[in-house]
Amino acid sequence: MGLGVGKILLVAGMAGAATLTVSYLASPADIADVRLVAVDAARLQDIAPLKGEALPETPVFRVRFSTTRDLVALASRLDAYTVRTQVLVGDAGCNPALKTISYARVAFMLLDFTNVYDEAGDVEGRGLWANNADDGSSEYVFYFGVVPSEMPEFVSSGLREAPICFRLTGTSRMGKRLWSNLVLLPVDTLAEAAARLGS
């Protein structure tokens, strides 16, 4: 006895949905155009979103970057992504083509604050279908800190010990991964920001 038209459509629909799900999960949500805009420094006590995250006197680097991707929309649609930053240290971390992993003491001096912000605040938790298109802004900010007692060594030798870079990461509600290109944080740029902060 043949299958009815309804059953055939149901089976075809299920197969199609399964194929779309596998295809969706297999394709990365890459962001390839993240670029560094500027780096500044402050004390954690002066950065409202970070209060309570570490000691008030913690030196914090404010990293401004741009991308054409609307990160607020990415975090607010039905299949919302977490949007986080990852600070990496060392040749292997900042150049995945290298096979060798070397120890870098500077990695243990850093404090990673992973949330991403725009002018209105955290890009996550804005509500369904939110976006940042109203102001046309494509600039975002994240922070990373330095253990206060390690700041003198970080400035005197840690900055030149190993490269420091960052990228965006995340995962959607469906389990799809998000990666961006790696962006180098130039030594001189970090050193200038630290110098403006003072000791």
Buried (B, 14 or more C-beta within 10 A) or exposed (E): EEEEEEEEEEEEEEEEEEEEEEEBEEEEBEBEEBEBEEBBBBBBBEBEEBEEBBEEEBBBBBBBBBBEBBBBBBBBBEEBBBBBBBBBBBBBBBEEEEEEEEEBBBBEBBBBBBBBBBEEEBBBEBEEEBBBEEEEBBBBBBBBBBBBEBBEBBBEEBBEBBBBBBBBBBBBEEEBBBBBBBBBBBBEBBBBBBEEBEE
